[in-house]
Amino acid sequence: MNTQTQRLLRARTGRMVAGVAGGLANYFGIDPIFVRLGFVVVSFFNGIGVVLYIVLWLLMPNEDAAPTDNNLDVAVSEMRAIVERIIGDIRDLFRR
């Protein structure tokens, strides 16, 4: 019996922040906009949607990640790069 299991992976294409919504959408076979809206709606309840998104970002590997990669290190470095980019954008905004 040869059954291939589908893995929960963060999407590399069409990602808005980290690819969590795209990965969940691919896994469940739905449009990513529904998953994104779900995160927004759940975020209104004590911010649990934001916490859930960050936890999934840390736990879900990228589509192209090697099985030997430490996903936590990759996710933390991605978070650091995104935060640095956002801080740079805010600094540029205030310099104008």
Buried (B, 14 or more C-beta within 10 A) or exposed (E): EEEEEEEBBBBEEEBEBBBBBBBBBBBEEEEBEEBBEBBEEBBEEEEEBEEBBBEBBBEBBBBEBEEEEEBEEBBEEBBEEEEEEEEEEEEEEEEE
